Amino acid sequence: MSGLEARRQWLAQRHAELLAGLRARRDAPTGMPVAASEGAPVLAPVGGGSGAVGGPGREVSAPSARTALLIVGGVLVVVAALVFTVVSWGRLGIGGRAAVLLAVTACALALPRPLRRRKLAATAEASAAVGLALVLLDGFAAREAGLGGLDRVGTAGYWAVLTALTAVGAAAYGWWLRLRLPLPVGFLMARLPGLLGTAALGGTAVDYATAMIATAAVDFAALYVLTTRAAAGHTGFRDRLGGDRTTTVLVKGARAVGGGWALLGGALAVGHAVVAQSPAEVMRAWTPLGLLVLLGMALCRGFRTLPFALRSGGEGAAVVALVVAVGAGLRYVMPSGWAVAGYAAPAALIAVGAAAACAWSGRWTKPATGGPLAPPPEAAAALGELVAASTALLLTGVGVLPKLAYALIRPVAHGAALWHDGYPSHWNWQLAPAPLLVLWLFAAALAAMAVLRARAVGDQHTDRLANALHNARALAAVPALLLLPVALGLPYGWVLTAAAVATLAVAADVVRRPEAALVPRLLMLAAGGALTLLWSSADRAAVLAVWGTFAASAAVLAHVLSAPTARPLARATARAAGAFAVLALGVEAVAAGTTAGLPGHVTAFAVLAGAVAAACAAAAWHRIPGRDQVSTAVEGTGYALAVTALTLTAPHPGALSLALAVTGVAGLAIALRPDRRRAALAGTGLLIASSWVRLALAGFTAPEAYTLPVTAAALVIGHRRRTSTPGTGSWPAYGAGLSATMLPSLAATWSDENWVRPLLLGAAALLATVVGVRTRLQAPLVVGSGVLVMVGLHELAPAVVQVLGLLPRWAPLAAAGLLLLLLGATYEKRMDEARRLRDTVRSMR
């Protein structure tokens, strides 16, 4: 007993040592050696090989290397068999050929069983893959050799039968031997028999679509059996598929492949039904579309184990197929031009019905905890129908969008020609009823979905989706309503009047109830106003009437929505309305001048009058508490009008000078406001620019005529700044003013042979220098003395040139050398004096 106890203890200690070594090997970084603990062995690498644990790390794991070898080996075997079949086939007789191929194929298919017994699963899978490939190669070789008259069988039909048998055989073979690879191979190969059989029968695109959808139906039927058996708890069933993980992978792959195959066939059928040229072709397309409808409904309502998204997608595919089938059939029943309505009507009805089903099934109901929406199982069909029908309805809207867009911009195109050429031309404005009906269906469906969503949630004001649907409904309803008179064939004046009245009615409702449902009404107001303004461009009188009316209504809207108690959105709308009112005045002025036949530089003064009126309105609104932001928007838009007016007068200097003077005076008037003192700078600059334009027209070329007003204004402003703001230096106050005249005059002096300019410039520079010394200001001293020195050099230049011409050539060089020597001898003293001069100048203000 004592010996057994000692043996047990030793084994337990050994077990602990081995576990410690394994943990150390697991936790050690790659490339780091694992030192053996005291008494513990050094573990060798798994799978053999030399070196202790922690030796050089492998970049490829053992399973990856094994898989790579098996794949490469299998491919090489198949290639060798193919070469043998194609190249060496003719060297053997019929018996030898059959014996070789059958022997190799039989060996490849028989090897997986003994390999699995020896736990070589990966090798068994590779051998099975090679065997399946050889089966197809055997079929190719048999037909090429004409065994049993197979060469007389059609190619497509022969391969349809062969691929079908191979697919079924591969699935049964993998099931029998419990292999993983043959099952997906057989499932993927099952795509081919239907297509090849259709090709053998000379089928059309409809037949191909039918075959694809039927194949997908068979796939989902097999998938249903598979998932049902797996969910029933059959352990042997799962083991044959390779375990739970392999079963899950196979199921997901089958869903993806089957669903994609069904959608591809459905897309082919839908395309054929849409472009069908006769009722017979449409009826033929009903077969695959009907299969797709049945398959989608079966997936949604019969396969309870499928994921929610897949069930909803199946129902959505069924809805799309149904809409296309109905629409394609109605296309040959309805009048010409109404084909698109045949697709839009069923899509709208299904969308509304699906929205009601979502509301009743609880899909749009928030849970009591306030968390995310919890979709119940029965809501899959309703949600899929809603998404698919809404998408189909949206696509029909895209189909009629070019016609709607043409109807919307037709008056604009005529207006561009009218205002550009100056004379009206004949034009017509028409719209077919079918596109407008589609737009009405879209707006009605949005309205119904918004109402259902709001009732299901209970609080539409806090629900984002309900608000988004309401806003989209408002945007879609505006063109649907305004284009109705066009579709009815009413004259242009009646259409424009109806649009303007509708827009003004919305604006009046916003003014009357500024606190209720502001966003959809503002969207309707913006859309209706934009369309009305664009349509008014087709007639000159309409432009004057509409823009003037809208300017007044925008001013009223800005006044009402800018109340101190208004919400932030209302205040932002007020700012936009105020800016639009000013802009409308500018457009009104340009339109009035153009209609009256006035030239552009004359019309500019009407625009400038609008800018001045905007500045006055902004000053008046600024005094009202809570309306300062609206005042800023109005004032900024007025500045934009002023720039536009100056641009219009640019080709005519006389008008430009007058416009600059008027704008400058207006700028000085704006500077009277306590918060706009800096506008005096802009006003002064504009007045100076006006004087420059006038001087240029008078033929003045002397720079002083242009720079003296700038200098006078700059010196006055700088002096006021120094007196009002203590501590302001002389450079910010007087530097720009002094330089504005002296520097251009100095540049002109060097090219002027007259003595008047140098004399006057020198006197002004001397005066500035004296003033700088007396007041101890740096800017007048430096600018004045510098200009005075340059004027002196200018006056001495002729004499210096004359003297240099009389002296020998070596004299200037000698004088320069002596000067350098003198400077070098007195360097220290001169530097000390220079430092004292620098300090003196710096001490000035």
Disulfide bonds with the S-S distance in Angstrom:
none
